[in-house]
Every structure is written in C-alpha cells, then in structure tokens.
Amino acid sequence: MTASLFSPLTLRGTELPNRVMVSPMCQYSAEDGLANDWHLVHLGSRAVGRAGVVMSEATAVSPEGRITPSDLGIWSDAHADALADVTAFVRGQGSVPGIQLAHAGRKASKTVPWEDSTPIPESEGGWETVAPSAAPYPYAEGEAATREMTAADIETVIDDFRAAAERALDAGFEIAEVHAAHGYLLHEFLSPVTNHREDDYGGSFENRTRLVREVTAAVREVWPDDRPVFVRISATDWLPDRESWDLDQSARLAPLLADAGADLIDVSAGGIHPGQQVPDPGSGYQVPYAERVGAATDAAVGAVGKITEAEQADQLIRNGRADVAVVGREFLRNPYFTLEAAHELDTDVEWPVQYRRGQFE
C-alpha cells in the first residue's frame, strides 16, 4: 500500500509525484545574483533524492530586493539563463522545480549570516532599503536607514514580481511561489508592526493585504493556467503583547489569496521583529497553523516546522492536516530524506538508475 506521503497531488495541470517539498533555504552563494554550480548541486541533489517539489531559495525580483549581496536573483534574462540548467536537472530526476520570488524590504542590505547579518551602509557597498513605513529593522548592531515607499515604488514592486515570474517561466520553473513571510517586504505590508501607512496600502485589513493580493494576481496573470502559484505567509508575528499579524488574520487572508490565483498557501511563521516570542519548537510545532489556514480556504496548504521523520510527515498528510509536508533543515542533513522515507514507509519509489542494485557489479 502506498503511504499517503507518496500519493501524487495535482494542482491545476501539474502533478507533484509525492507530497514532500524542499523548503526554500537561502544559500547566500550567488555572485551578482547569478546561480552557479553550488545551486545546481544543492537543489539537484534533493531531486536525486526524489523530493516531489524542489523549491529554490528566496530569489530577488530586483537588486535592492536582496537580503545580502550574495542572494540569488532573477531581475534579468542572464539570471534566468543561469537557472535553466538547474530546472532541467531537477525535472530530469522527476521532481517539480519551483522558485520563490522575493523582496527583502527593510531586511535588505546586510551581511551574510556567517558574517553576523549586520546592516551594510551604502558607503560600504550596501543599498537603500524600502518598506511600507520608514521604520528600520531593529538590529542589535544598529539600524539601517529605511525609506517609506511611494505609490510609484509600490507599482514598481508589482511590475518586478510580474517580470520575475515571466523570467522564471523562461528558466523552466513549474511553480512560482510569492514570498510574503518572515518579515520581508510583503509581510511588512501585512503586519501593523511595520505598516503605519494612511493610504490604500495601510490601516485596515483590506488595505494592508492589498499588495500581496496584487502581487499574487500579477504573477498569476503571466503564469500558465496549467501551472500552480504558491504563496508563503507567516501565520503569526509571534508578538502576542502588541498589535500584530496573527493567525485569525491569516485565516481571513487565505481565501483572498486563492481568489487572487494562489493554488497553495505555504504556512510558516515569524520574522517581523527580533522580539518575537517563539513557542517551544517541538516536532511539527507549526502544523496547527497550516490546519487553521487550510480550514479557511479551498486552496491546498503546506505545513512546516520540525518535520523530520517519515511517519510524522505521512501522518500529517493522512490525517488531512496539510496537503504537502515542507521540509527544511532535515534536507540539509540528508538530501535523500524522501528516498529513506519511502523505505521506512514500505513504499516503492523509483531510485535513480545509477543507484540501483546491480549497477556496481
């Protein structure tokens, strides 16, 4: 009997061979935003390991949308060309290649994590950061000046996401994911913590959610009808003691995202402020967020958060808690998590021919 984790899932005209998705995980290994051998091997090895969806890291839709100078980007045709070998290899292994389209907002222009993620001033090669309001991210090492976006800036961001999706399609991606989580630009518009605007993009729930809905619609507009669009959200800011973005609002947003063209809501949490109160990160600790969001929409949902075991991942699919298990750090530890899960769950999966028994005789 096939385990639930290994049942296919069809979204529009695209079939995911199983319910395991590689979570977007920044590698900070690009030069001028261009993919290189690291990205081919990193993403390709998870496809060899038979993940159903191999999602790229956050890929900047513009140079100023990068978190660091080493982020992956897709703001030119050259960036799309550099990713074409990655998508071809992933597809060749039977996995579905996805790309997460992103803009870092006020969390842009900082050093890579192994250099302490500190703000880079423009005088030292950094760039101006923008956000819904002129409230810098409160880094422990100091704040980077942040400019409040104008109406023209907002239109530019929508156009950048649309153009990035067109390039992603040219590069061979089959899924486009809009990044609206983890304290980056679209999440900044959603949260009252960072959005103090008084125009059509601030204040009310409808106004604060306007940009992510417009960006989702713009991506859907240029994405083929037979290929799905995902949106990643932070279900909660984890700031219970102040006005913030929370699970109730996420559940309210989910059907609006579906109306805008989202086929799956990828449900994560946090990232808007360093004072967040993260709950005890036990096994599957964010799965209840996906359940709540999923109950509010007809769109599929993906669950994240310490999904590390085959039986655990299978249960959340089998019990209807989520449609896709989104696995992050476990894939860093083990690129072949999916193959090992199939073995543990006594489910047949086609191994790469190079790895099959008898090939080494």
Backbone hydrogen bonds, N-H to C=O, Kabsch-Sander energy under -0.5 kcal/mol:
donor,donor_aa,acceptor,acceptor_aa,energy
6,F,3,A,-1.6
7,S,4,S,-1.8
9,L,16,L,-2.0
11,L,9,L,-0.6
11,L,14,T,-2.7
12,R,10,T,-0.5
14,T,11,L,-2.2
15,E,13,G,-0.5
16,L,9,L,-3.5
16,L,14,T,-0.6
19,R,5,L,-2.9
21,M,19,R,-0.5
21,M,325,A,-2.6
22,V,53,V,-3.1
23,S,21,M,-0.6
23,S,327,V,-2.8
30,A,70,S,-2.5
31,E,34,L,-1.0
32,D,69,P,-0.5
34,L,31,E,-1.8
39,H,36,N,-0.5
40,L,36,N,-1.7
41,V,37,D,-2.6
42,H,38,W,-3.1
43,L,39,H,-2.3
44,G,39,H,-0.5
44,G,40,L,-1.9
45,S,41,V,-2.3
46,R,42,H,-0.9
47,A,43,L,-1.3
48,V,44,G,-2.4
49,G,45,S,-1.6
50,R,47,A,-1.9
51,A,46,R,-2.0
52,G,20,V,-1.0
53,V,20,V,-2.0
54,V,96,V,-2.3
55,M,22,V,-1.0
55,M,53,V,-0.7
56,S,98,G,-2.5
59,T,100,Q,-3.0
60,A,58,A,-0.6
60,A,72,L,-2.7
61,V,102,A,-2.1
65,G,62,S,-1.3
66,R,63,P,-1.3
71,D,68,T,-1.5
72,L,58,A,-0.5
73,G,33,G,-2.8
74,I,60,A,-2.5
80,A,76,S,-1.5
81,D,77,D,-2.6
82,A,78,A,-1.8
83,L,79,H,-0.9
83,L,80,A,-0.7
84,A,80,A,-0.8
84,A,81,D,-0.7
85,D,81,D,-0.5
87,T,83,L,-2.1
88,A,84,A,-2.2
89,F,85,D,-2.0
90,V,86,V,-2.5
91,R,87,T,-2.6
92,G,88,A,-2.0
93,Q,89,F,-1.0
93,Q,90,V,-0.9
94,G,91,R,-1.9
95,S,90,V,-1.8
96,V,52,G,-2.3
98,G,54,V,-2.6
99,I,175,I,-2.1
100,Q,57,E,-0.7
101,L,99,I,-0.7
101,L,177,E,-3.4
102,A,59,T,-2.3
104,A,65,G,-1.8
107,K,104,A,-2.0
108,A,105,G,-1.4
109,S,66,R,-1.1
110,K,67,I,-2.0
111,T,118,T,-2.4
115,E,112,V,-2.4
116,D,113,P,-2.1
117,S,112,V,-1.7
118,T,115,E,-0.5
120,I,109,S,-3.1
124,E,121,P,-1.9
125,G,122,E,-1.5
126,G,121,P,-2.3
129,T,145,A,-0.9
131,A,147,R,-1.9
135,A,133,S,-2.3
137,Y,106,R,-0.5
139,Y,137,Y,-2.0
142,G,139,Y,-1.2
147,R,129,T,-2.7
149,M,131,A,-2.4
154,I,150,T,-2.0
155,E,151,A,-2.0
156,T,152,A,-2.1
157,V,153,D,-2.3
158,I,154,I,-2.1
159,D,155,E,-2.3
160,D,156,T,-2.6
161,F,157,V,-2.3
162,R,158,I,-2.2
163,A,159,D,-2.7
164,A,160,D,-2.4
165,A,161,F,-2.2
166,E,162,R,-1.9
167,R,163,A,-2.1
168,A,164,A,-2.6
169,L,165,A,-2.2
170,D,166,E,-1.9
171,A,167,R,-1.9
172,G,168,A,-0.6
172,G,169,L,-1.3
173,F,168,A,-2.2
174,E,97,P,-2.6
175,I,97,P,-1.3
176,A,228,P,-1.4
177,E,99,I,-3.2
178,V,230,F,-2.7
179,H,101,L,-2.5
179,H,177,E,-0.5
180,A,178,V,-0.9
180,A,232,R,-2.3
182,H,270,G,-0.7
184,Y,181,A,-1.7
185,L,103,H,-1.7
187,H,184,Y,-0.5
188,E,184,Y,-2.5
189,F,185,L,-1.5
190,L,186,L,-1.4
191,S,187,H,-2.1
194,T,191,S,-1.1
195,N,191,S,-2.0
196,H,194,T,-0.7
202,G,199,D,-1.6
204,S,202,G,-1.1
208,R,204,S,-2.8
209,T,205,F,-1.9
210,R,207,N,-1.1
213,R,209,T,-1.8
214,E,210,R,-2.5
215,V,211,L,-2.9
216,T,212,V,-2.3
217,A,213,R,-2.2
218,A,214,E,-2.1
219,V,215,V,-2.5
220,R,216,T,-2.7
221,E,217,A,-2.0
222,V,218,A,-1.0
222,V,219,V,-0.7
223,W,219,V,-1.3
227,R,224,P,-1.9
230,F,176,A,-2.6
231,V,264,L,-1.9
232,R,178,V,-2.7
233,I,231,V,-0.5
233,I,266,D,-2.2
234,S,180,A,-0.8
235,A,233,I,-0.7
235,A,268,S,-3.1
237,D,245,W,-2.6
242,R,239,L,-1.4
250,S,246,D,-1.9
251,A,247,L,-2.5
252,R,248,D,-1.7
253,L,249,Q,-2.2
254,A,250,S,-2.1
256,L,252,R,-0.5
256,L,253,L,-0.8
257,L,253,L,-2.1
258,A,254,A,-2.1
259,D,255,P,-2.1
260,A,256,L,-1.5
261,G,257,L,-0.6
261,G,258,A,-1.0
262,A,257,L,-2.6
263,D,229,V,-3.5
264,L,229,V,-1.2
265,I,300,A,-2.6
266,D,231,V,-2.8
266,D,264,L,-0.6
267,V,265,I,-0.8
267,V,302,G,-2.2
268,S,233,I,-3.1
268,S,266,D,-0.8
270,G,236,T,-2.9
276,Q,273,H,-1.6
277,Q,238,W,-3.5
278,V,276,Q,-0.9
282,G,280,D,-2.6
284,G,305,G,-0.6
284,G,306,K,-1.1
285,Y,282,G,-1.8
287,V,284,G,-1.7
289,Y,286,Q,-1.2
290,A,286,Q,-1.1
291,E,287,V,-2.1
292,R,288,P,-2.2
293,V,289,Y,-2.5
294,G,290,A,-2.9
295,A,291,E,-1.8
296,A,292,R,-0.5
296,A,293,V,-1.2
297,T,294,G,-1.0
300,A,263,D,-2.2
302,G,265,I,-2.5
303,A,324,V,-2.4
304,V,267,V,-0.7
308,T,306,K,-0.9
313,A,309,E,-2.3
314,D,310,A,-2.6
315,Q,311,E,-2.4
316,L,312,Q,-1.7
317,I,313,A,-1.2
318,R,314,D,-3.1
319,N,315,Q,-2.8
320,G,317,I,-1.5
321,R,316,L,-1.8
322,A,316,L,-1.4
323,D,301,V,-2.4
324,V,301,V,-1.3
325,A,19,R,-3.1
326,V,303,A,-2.9
326,V,324,V,-0.7
327,V,21,M,-2.8
327,V,325,A,-0.7
331,F,328,G,-1.7
332,L,328,G,-0.9
333,R,329,R,-1.9
334,N,330,E,-2.0
337,F,334,N,-1.5
339,L,49,G,-0.9
340,E,336,Y,-2.4
341,A,337,F,-2.5
342,A,338,T,-2.2
343,H,339,L,-1.8
344,E,340,E,-2.5
345,L,341,A,-2.3
346,D,343,H,-1.3
347,T,342,A,-2.9
351,W,349,V,-0.7
355,Y,352,P,-2.1
356,R,352,P,-0.5
356,R,353,V,-1.0
359,Q,356,R,-1.8
361,E,358,G,-0.9
